[in-house]
């Protein structure tokens, strides 16, 4: 797997460039994971563990709502303490 995953870090930084003029937030983590999946897909579909990819996608989708709920909770708690 080292030869398959080697291109991922080298493509993370240049891939961010085209998105900067539009002001779009692009995560190097998302790019690196997507690159590894893309290289695995180019090698063969069997090289990708779709359960792991599904878990990664679900974790990306739930991160923002859970972060928002936690931020609201801590904000209201601290506001109540210091007000």
N, C-alpha and C positions, 0 to 999 in steps of 0.2 A: 504493500500500500504506500510506502514512502515515495515511490516514483509517481504514483497517481496523484498524491496530495501535494506534491512539490509546487505545481503551478499556482496553487491557491494564494499564498502570500504575495507572490509577484504580481498578481492581477488585482489585488485589493486596492492599492493606492491609485493606479491609473484609472480604475473604474469610477472612482469618486469624482474625477475631474469634470466630466461632461455634465454632472448634476449641479455643480457649484453656481454657474451663472443663473440658473433658475431659482436658486436659494432653497433647493430641496434637501431635507436632511437625509443623509445616506450613511448607514452604519458600516464600518469596515468588517464588523462581525457578520452582518448579513451577507455582505459581498463574499467573504471568505467561505462561509458555509455553502452559499449558492455555488461558488466556484468548485468546491470539492464535490458537490452533488452533480454539477454539470460535467466535470471530468469523469466521474464514475459513470454517468449516463452515456457519455461518448465512448467509454470503454465497453460497457454492456449494461443492460438494465439489471441484470443479476448482480452487478457489483454494488448496487445501492440497496441498503436496508430501508425499505419504505416505512417500516414502523418507526425507525429512528427519525427519518425525515418528517413523518407526521407529528411525532412528539415535539420536534423543533418548531414546526409551524404553529402548533397549538400554543406552545410557550410564547412565541412571538405575539400571537393574537391576544393572549390573556394578560400580558405584561402591562399594557397601557391601562386597561380598566382597573386592575388590581392596584397599580401604582396610584391612580386617581383616588380610589376609595381610601387607601392608606393615608395619602396626603390630606384628604378631607378630614379623616378621623383625627390625625395628629394635630392638624391646624385647629380644629374645633376644641380639642382637649387643651392644647396650650393656650388658646385664646381664653378659655374658661378659667384657667389657672392664673394667668397674668392680667386679666381684666378686672 
